[in-house]
Amino acid sequence: MAFHPPTLDEIGEVAGELGLHFDAADAAFFQGLLGAFGASAALLDALPDGFPPVRYPRTPGVRPPPEENPLGAWYVRTRIEGAPTGPLAGRSVALKDNVLVAGVPMMNGTTLLDGYVPPVDATIATRILDAGGIIAGKAVCESWCFSGGSHTSDTGPVRNPHDRMRSAGGSSSGSAALVAAGEVDLAIGCDQGGSIRVPASFCGAVGMKPTHGLVPYTGILSLEPTIDHAGPITRNVADNALLLQVIAGPDGFDSRQAAARSDDYVAALGGGARGLRIGVLREGFGQPGAEPDVDAAVRAAAARFADLGAKVEEVSLPLHRTASFLFFPLLQSGAMMLFHAGGCSLGREDLQVPSLVDRMHGWRDRADALPDTVKFLLLNTELVRRRHGFRYFAKAMNSVRGVRAAYDGLLERVDVLLLPTTPMKATLLPRPGASRAESIAASFGSTPNTMVFDSTHHPALSLPCGTSEGLPIGMQLVGRRFEEATLYRAAQAFEESAPR
């Protein structure tokens, strides 16, 4: 895409939007200055992007027909075989469809990107292949990854494998559904407000949102750099620890990883729960929309930890009830990055993908195709910007340090916080003809216990702790930053104690 110098009319139009009052001489003067930028742009266009090499052969894959995609969870099927040996040898992996895989189409849940083919593999895709994994395809995600329900992708709803009339959760909807249905061994999800943990809870899988920066986000379409997390979704705790071990650690590209330190998560398995201090977070229960059977099952799970030798006590943090206020102001930055910067992480030295930026740039030509969730995001953030600039983003960024410190304080008293992942079991998908208000409500009601930990950066793991009415119930374990090993130790002890 070559740089084209601006016309006088364009300069006059933009000047007016910026509150500048130009006459013809002003416009001509700045046209000369702006035109000179073309030489620099031409030099940049000629330079290579320095992408890591794509090492494993692959085919572009195909969209499976409905009879081969009963949950609506696959975007495309492919088969990329990794190294012949390694810790994931022969294991099949689905990648959320915001993860770039060279030569394989990417949609990110929206027709605005449908058919885009990346030129580079995400770091985590390469690490999975290097470890012997087989990338089986791209799992459907919600439109622009902005929904906790599984009904907003332009490919259609993703259905819960336990009840196809119900939500699989979002936005990593396809990843959790495919794992829970046994169609793949392992999957990757991404989480900015609960998008790994909510679908894990609804589908009955194990989902880890790691500490911020532990897993490189290079080659993944970002929603907002301060809350971006990628992590594993699996059927059991051991597989989850193994996949995290494969994908964790700095890659030299992602500026989120300045303080990252990985651990031997597999070695932590088998440590048992004896001696662990577990704090049952009072404010995590009775949340809006909470179902009594969910709260009861999670409290019963806490009692099981006591039987396993853990020291269990109730702890309280009143601000947990309101801490989700951090999320929406931060999305002002996300909306600017996604829709006004073409997905570029401005002010960061992260690896950028210009062809994706080019594709994202044209969203205004088809803005009416955006779902109401994303229209709400755009309208809200733009109206706030026009009235208040970035005041509330600034306030949220200043506030998050205090909120993080409050959870850190609790985690000095206990090793693990325990609370429901979602206040409810999997909800019904919006019925055909549902109102727009119902559709939006179905996107955001599941996240009051997950959202805050994206902002505070603490690791948080959802694992099944029971069922009710044939549907899974998810329990969330939260730990100190970079202490995922402790969560895996506790989670496996609980998993192994389940009646057989």
TACOR-V60187 format. One record per residue. N is the residue number from 1. RES is the residue in one small letter. PHI is phi in degrees with one decimal (999 if undefined). OMEGA is omega in degrees with one decimal (* if undefined). Layout:
# TACOR-V60187
N/RES/PHI/OMEGA
N/RES/PHI/OMEGA
This chain:
# TACOR-V60187
1/m/999/-175.8
2/a/-76.4/177.1
3/f/-76.9/178.2
4/h/-117.5/179.3
5/p/-58.6/-178.2
6/p/-72.2/174.7
7/t/-83.7/177.2
8/l/-61.7/178.9
9/d/-63.3/178.5
10/e/-62.4/179.7
11/i/-62.1/178.9
12/g/-63.3/-179.6
13/e/-65.4/-178.6
14/v/-67.3/178.5
15/a/-58.2/179.0
16/g/-63.1/178.4
17/e/-63.4/-179.8
18/l/-87.1/-179.8
19/g/80.9/178.5
20/l/-94.2/-178.6
21/h/-114.9/-175.3
22/f/-103.2/165.4
23/d/-97.4/-175.9
24/a/-61.5/-179.3
25/a/-67.6/177.4
26/d/-60.4/-177.7
27/a/-61.8/-179.6
28/a/-66.1/179.1
29/f/-60.8/-177.5
30/f/-73.0/174.9
31/q/-61.5/177.6
32/g/-62.9/179.3
33/l/-64.7/-177.0
34/l/-68.8/178.8
35/g/-63.5/-179.9
36/a/-64.1/178.7
37/f/-65.7/-177.7
38/g/-57.8/179.7
39/a/-64.2/178.0
40/s/-66.0/179.6
41/a/-63.2/179.2
42/a/-63.2/177.1
43/l/-62.9/179.5
44/l/-63.9/-179.7
45/d/-60.9/-177.3
46/a/-81.9/-176.1
47/l/-82.5/175.2
48/p/-71.0/-178.2
49/d/-88.4/177.9
50/g/68.9/178.5
51/f/-69.0/171.6
52/p/-61.0/-178.7
53/p/-66.6/174.1
54/v/-92.7/-166.5
55/r/-103.8/-173.3
56/y/-110.7/179.8
57/p/-61.0/179.1
58/r/-155.4/171.0
59/t/-108.0/-176.1
60/p/-67.6/179.9
61/g/84.7/-177.1
62/v/-137.8/173.0
63/r/-79.6/-176.9
64/p/-69.0/176.9
65/p/-69.5/-175.7
66/p/-53.2/-178.1
67/e/-69.0/176.6
68/e/-102.7/-177.5
69/n/-142.0/-169.6
70/p/-64.1/179.5
71/l/-92.0/-175.1
72/g/65.4/-170.9
73/a/-95.8/178.2
74/w/-94.7/166.4
75/y/-88.0/172.3
76/v/-136.3/172.0
77/r/-103.0/174.2
78/t/-148.5/174.2
79/r/-148.7/177.2
80/i/-114.5/-177.7
81/e/-87.3/179.5
82/g/-89.3/-178.9
83/a/-59.9/-177.5
84/p/-68.3/178.4
85/t/-133.1/178.5
86/g/142.7/-175.7
87/p/-64.1/178.2
88/l/-108.0/-174.1
89/a/-52.4/176.6
90/g/79.0/-178.2
91/r/-87.4/-179.1
92/s/-90.1/-175.0
93/v/-133.0/171.3
94/a/-102.6/179.1
95/l/-107.9/173.3
96/k/-55.2/-171.4
97/d/-82.3/161.6
98/n/-111.0/179.0
99/v/-95.0/-176.5
100/l/-76.3/173.1
101/v/-131.8/-174.3
102/a/-58.5/176.1
103/g/80.9/-178.3
104/v/-116.2/-176.1
105/p/-57.9/179.5
106/m/-134.0/-175.8
107/m/-125.1/-176.9
108/n/55.4/175.2
109/g/77.9/-173.3
110/t/-131.7/177.4
111/t/-63.9/178.9
112/l/-65.7/177.3
113/l/-113.6/-174.4
114/d/-53.7/178.7
115/g/90.1/176.3
116/y/-62.4/-178.3
117/v/-117.5/-177.3
118/p/-69.7/177.2
119/p/-96.5/-169.6
120/v/-144.9/174.3
121/d/-89.9/169.1
122/a/-59.5/179.2
123/t/-54.4/-176.7
124/i/-67.8/175.7
125/a/-64.0/178.5
126/t/-63.0/-179.1
127/r/-65.1/177.3
128/i/-63.4/179.8
129/l/-67.5/177.6
130/d/-60.7/-179.5
131/a/-87.6/176.7
132/g/94.8/-179.2
133/g/-68.9/176.8
134/i/-114.9/176.2
135/i/-79.2/-173.0
136/a/-92.2/179.1
137/g/152.4/-178.8
138/k/-108.3/-179.6
139/a/-89.3/178.3
140/v/-56.9/170.2
141/c/-125.1/-177.7
142/e/-71.8/-176.3
143/s/-56.2/-178.0
144/w/58.5/178.4
145/c/60.5/-174.5
146/f/-120.4/175.5
147/s/-166.9/172.2
148/g/-90.0/172.9
149/g/-100.2/-176.8
150/s/-118.8/-173.9
151/h/-123.3/-172.7
152/t/-105.8/179.7
153/s/-65.3/178.0
154/d/-70.0/173.5
155/t/-81.8/-177.1
156/g/112.2/-175.8
157/p/-68.9/168.6
158/v/-95.6/-172.3
159/r/-101.3/-179.1
160/n/-71.1/-178.2
161/p/-65.6/178.3
162/h/-85.7/-179.8
163/d/-164.6/-171.1
164/r/-71.2/173.1
165/m/-88.9/-173.8
166/r/-113.2/-178.8
167/s/-71.1/170.7
168/a/-89.5/-175.0
169/g/81.5/-178.6
170/g/-147.9/7.5
171/s/-93.5/177.5
172/s/-84.6/-170.9
173/s/-63.9/-178.0
174/g/-63.9/-178.3
175/s/-60.4/-178.4
176/a/-69.1/-178.7
177/a/-63.6/-178.8
178/l/-67.1/177.8
179/v/-65.8/-176.8
180/a/-64.4/179.4
181/a/-82.8/-179.9
182/g/79.0/-179.4
183/e/-79.2/172.0
184/v/-138.0/178.7
185/d/-78.1/-171.1
186/l/-145.5/176.2
187/a/-150.1/174.3
188/i/-108.6/170.9
189/g/-121.3/175.7
190/c/-132.5/-165.5
191/d/-141.9/172.3
192/q/-119.8/177.6
193/g/-149.4/-177.8
194/g/137.7/-166.4
195/s/-74.4/165.7
196/i/-94.5/-169.7
197/r/-76.5/179.1
198/v/-63.2/177.6
199/p/-64.8/175.3
200/a/-61.9/179.2
201/s/-64.1/-176.9
202/f/-66.2/-174.0
203/c/-97.6/179.7
204/g/80.7/178.7
205/a/-113.7/174.2
206/v/-100.1/-177.7
207/g/-131.7/-179.1
208/m/-110.6/164.3
209/k/-93.1/-176.2
210/p/-73.0/171.3
211/t/-55.1/179.4
212/h/-56.7/177.6
213/g/91.6/-178.9
214/l/-65.2/-179.2
215/v/-104.4/-177.8
216/p/-63.8/178.2
217/y/-97.4/-180.0
218/t/-60.6/179.7
219/g/80.4/175.1
220/i/-122.5/-178.9
221/l/-68.2/-174.1
222/s/-76.8/168.9
223/l/-99.9/175.5
224/e/-165.0/-169.1
225/p/-58.3/-177.6
226/t/-78.6/179.5
227/i/-126.5/178.6
228/d/-74.5/174.4
229/h/-141.2/171.1
230/a/-117.6/-178.2
231/g/-165.1/-173.3
232/p/-88.9/169.4
233/i/-123.6/-173.0
234/t/-143.8/178.5
235/r/-88.6/179.8
236/n/-146.2/-173.6
237/v/-70.0/-177.5
238/a/-61.0/178.0
239/d/-64.6/-180.0
240/n/-64.2/178.9
241/a/-61.5/-179.6
242/l/-63.9/-178.3
243/l/-66.7/177.0
244/l/-62.4/-180.0
245/q/-60.9/-179.7
246/v/-70.3/-170.5
247/i/-97.0/-173.8
248/a/-80.4/172.8
249/g/109.6/-177.0
250/p/-61.2/177.1
251/d/-117.8/178.6
252/g/85.3/179.6
253/f/-112.3/-168.2
254/d/-90.3/-177.5
255/s/-72.0/174.2
256/r/-67.4/-166.9
257/q/-99.9/-174.6
258/a/-56.3/-176.9
259/a/-109.8/-172.7
260/a/-67.4/172.1
261/r/-140.8/-178.0
262/s/-94.7/-173.0
263/d/-144.1/174.6
264/d/-93.4/-174.4
265/y/-72.8/179.3
266/v/-66.2/179.9
267/a/-64.8/-179.6
268/a/-73.5/-178.1
269/l/-68.1/179.1
270/g/88.1/-179.4
271/g/-74.8/179.3
272/g/74.8/-177.8
273/a/-95.7/-175.6
274/r/-58.5/177.8
275/g/90.6/177.6
276/l/-69.8/176.3
277/r/-102.0/-175.5
278/i/-115.6/179.5
279/g/-103.5/177.3
280/v/-83.7/-172.0
281/l/-78.7/-174.0
282/r/-55.1/-174.1
283/e/-74.0/175.5
284/g/-76.5/-178.3
285/f/-104.3/179.3
286/g/68.1/178.1
287/q/-69.0/176.2
288/p/-53.4/-178.8
289/g/80.9/-176.3
290/a/-65.4/174.8
291/e/-99.7/-176.2
292/p/-57.1/-178.8
293/d/-69.3/177.0
294/v/-69.2/178.9
295/d/-58.7/-178.4
296/a/-66.1/-179.5
297/a/-65.8/-179.6
298/v/-72.0/175.8
299/r/-66.2/176.1
300/a/-64.3/176.9
301/a/-64.5/176.7
302/a/-61.0/178.2
303/a/-64.0/176.6
304/r/-63.7/176.1
305/f/-60.3/177.2
306/a/-61.8/178.0
307/d/-64.5/-179.8
308/l/-85.0/176.1
309/g/100.7/176.1
310/a/-79.9/173.0
311/k/-91.9/-173.8
312/v/-110.7/177.6
313/e/-143.1/175.2
314/e/-83.9/176.5
315/v/-126.5/-175.2
316/s/-134.9/173.0
317/l/-145.6/-173.6
318/p/-53.9/-176.6
319/l/-68.3/177.5
320/h/-57.9/-179.2
321/r/-67.6/-174.8
322/t/-120.2/-172.4
323/a/-66.6/178.7
324/s/-66.2/176.5
325/f/-61.5/179.6
326/l/-69.8/-167.8
327/f/-72.9/-172.1
328/f/-69.7/173.6
329/p/-61.0/178.9
330/l/-65.7/179.5
331/l/-70.3/171.5
332/q/-59.7/176.3
333/s/-67.0/-179.8
334/g/-62.8/179.0
335/a/-64.0/177.7
336/m/-62.2/-176.6
337/m/-68.3/-176.3
338/l/-67.7/-167.2
339/f/-103.2/179.4
340/h/-115.7/176.9
341/a/-116.1/175.3
342/g/62.7/179.8
343/g/88.9/178.8
344/c/-72.6/174.6
345/s/-84.7/-175.6
346/l/-63.2/178.1
347/g/78.5/-179.2
348/r/-129.4/-179.2
349/e/-90.9/179.0
350/d/-73.3/174.2
351/l/-66.6/-179.0
352/q/-111.3/-179.0
353/v/-120.4/-173.6
354/p/-56.8/-179.4
355/s/-64.5/175.9
356/l/-70.6/176.8
357/v/-61.1/177.7
358/d/-59.0/-177.2
359/r/-67.8/-179.2
360/m/-68.0/-173.1
361/h/-61.4/-174.2
362/g/-91.1/-174.5
363/w/-61.8/-177.9
364/r/-63.9/-179.9
365/d/-66.2/-178.6
366/r/-135.6/-174.9
367/a/-62.2/180.0
368/d/-64.5/179.4
369/a/-79.7/179.4
370/l/-67.8/176.3
371/p/-70.7/-178.0
372/d/-61.2/177.7
373/t/-59.8/-178.5
374/v/-76.3/174.5
375/k/-60.8/176.7
376/f/-60.7/178.4
377/l/-58.1/-176.9
378/l/-65.4/-178.6
379/l/-63.5/-177.7
380/n/-60.5/-176.2
381/t/-68.7/-179.6
382/e/-72.1/178.2
383/l/-65.6/176.1
384/v/-63.7/-179.6
385/r/-61.2/-176.8
386/r/-67.1/-177.7
387/r/-88.4/-170.9
388/h/-129.7/-175.9
389/g/62.7/-179.8
390/f/-108.7/-178.5
391/r/-55.1/-172.4
392/y/-78.7/169.3
393/f/-64.9/178.9
394/a/-60.8/179.0
395/k/-63.8/179.4
396/a/-64.2/-180.0
397/m/-64.0/176.6
398/n/-71.0/-176.9
399/s/-76.6/-172.0
400/v/-64.0/179.7
401/r/-64.4/178.8
402/g/-68.8/178.0
403/v/-64.3/178.3
404/r/-59.7/-179.9
405/a/-63.2/179.0
406/a/-65.1/176.7
407/y/-69.2/175.5
408/d/-57.9/179.3
409/g/-61.6/175.9
410/l/-61.0/-175.9
411/l/-78.6/165.9
412/e/-82.4/179.7
413/r/-83.7/-178.1
414/v/-131.1/178.7
415/d/-89.0/-174.4
416/v/-142.0/168.2
417/l/-95.4/-177.5
418/l/-126.5/-179.9
419/l/-163.9/174.8
420/p/-61.4/173.4
421/t/-70.3/175.1
422/t/-118.4/-178.7
423/p/-68.1/-174.6
424/m/-135.2/170.5
425/k/-77.1/-178.9
426/a/-53.9/-177.9
427/t/-87.9/175.5
428/l/-66.7/171.7
429/l/-63.8/175.9
430/p/-54.6/-177.8
431/r/-70.4/174.3
432/p/-54.6/-178.8
433/g/83.7/178.2
434/a/-60.1/-179.9
435/s/-68.7/178.2
436/r/-62.3/179.1
437/a/-64.6/178.3
438/e/-64.2/-179.3
439/s/-63.7/179.0
440/i/-68.2/179.4
441/a/-60.3/179.8
442/a/-69.9/-179.9
443/s/-89.0/-167.8
444/f/-127.0/-174.5
445/g/-79.7/-170.9
446/s/-97.6/-166.3
447/t/-109.8/-174.5
448/p/-64.5/179.3
449/n/-98.3/-176.6
450/t/-104.9/-168.1
451/m/-57.8/-171.5
452/v/-64.7/-174.2
453/f/-76.2/169.2
454/d/-70.8/179.4
455/s/-75.9/-178.4
456/t/-81.9/175.3
457/h/76.2/177.8
458/h/-73.8/175.1
459/p/-68.6/-177.7
460/a/-144.6/-175.8
461/l/-121.5/173.6
462/s/-104.8/173.2
463/l/-139.0/-178.7
464/p/-65.2/178.6
465/c/-128.2/178.7
466/g/157.6/176.3
467/t/-136.8/174.1
468/s/-151.8/-179.4
469/e/56.8/178.7
470/g/77.5/-177.3
471/l/-116.9/-180.0
472/p/-69.2/172.8
473/i/-122.3/-177.2
474/g/-104.0/174.1
475/m/-110.7/-179.3
476/q/-107.3/173.7
477/l/-111.4/-176.7
478/v/-122.3/-176.5
479/g/-130.3/176.1
480/r/-69.5/-179.2
481/r/-58.7/-178.8
482/f/66.1/174.8
483/e/-112.3/175.3
484/e/-58.9/-178.2
485/a/-58.3/178.5
486/t/-65.2/178.5
487/l/-64.0/179.0
488/y/-65.9/176.9
489/r/-58.5/-179.9
490/a/-66.5/-175.7
491/a/-65.4/-179.4
492/q/-69.6/176.8
493/a/-59.6/178.4
494/f/-65.9/-178.7
495/e/-58.3/-177.6
496/e/-71.8/-179.5
497/s/-84.6/-177.3
498/a/-64.1/176.1
499/p/-58.2/-178.0
500/r/-111.2/*
